[in-house]
Amino acid sequence: MRALLLAIGFLTRLPVPAHAYDDPQAKASSLAWYPLVGVLIGLILGVLAWLLRDTPGLLSSALLVAGWVALTGALHLDGLADSADAWIGGMGDREKTLAIMKDPRSGPAGVVALVLALLLKFAALSSLAPAPWAALLLAPVLARAGLAALFLTTPYVRSGGLGTALGDAPRRACGLALALTGLGCVLFGGRGLLALLLAAAVFGLWRQACLHRLGGCTGDTAGALAEMMEVAVLVGLAVR
């Protein structure tokens, strides 16, 4: 249970007992719980959407996006901004790209990436209103499953970073979590299959880009992956 609590504490701003952070083995094991944390995020967003059901559509969508950001602490948005700055400013150079990602300041590319991601989420949720339930569940679940798959299959290139311990995650448990995620998408029917295909496409393209530029992934590129998968799923379901 410490691994689950640690996953909740890391991926959300929900309070967890302090003792969950005391077990060093729990950090690696927490990776297998990432998709379940996505389910938790989706359920909370679904409750928020239900509470806002009588609110005008545009305002409801804006409040949902704001709640999404507050619930996750903008953790992955930070990675998206850093990755956007680094990918453009790095100009194809591995060391320069890694150095830019460590800079806490956001440049123009990072700001544009954040605006576009939030705008696309807002527009997609507005298009899906008044019943965005499936999208609100599928997007965060697939994004967190993508994180598990990334750390499971891709070298972590920044020594001492937040993702270093995740390389020792139990592969069987992670594989089971990913299989259950895929099965859950199938149970959603056409919408679930579309979301799964879109998420897999974003995962494959971004993973290949990270391998080509960096030889692996970092915490920032993982955050960027989560945001891009969420945007792809929401937009895909909105235009379906």
CORNOR-V68308 format. One record per helix or strand of 2 or more residues. SS is the DSSP state (hx for helix, st for strand). FROM is the first residue (numbers start at 1). LEN is the number of residues. If there is no record, write none. Layout:
ss:SS from:FROM len:LEN
ss:SS from:FROM len:LEN
//
This chain:
ss:hx from:2 len:10
ss:hx from:18 len:4
ss:hx from:24 len:28
ss:hx from:57 len:16
ss:hx from:75 len:15
ss:hx from:94 len:9
ss:hx from:108 len:21
ss:hx from:133 len:21
ss:hx from:165 len:4
ss:hx from:171 len:17
ss:hx from:190 len:25
ss:hx from:219 len:21
//
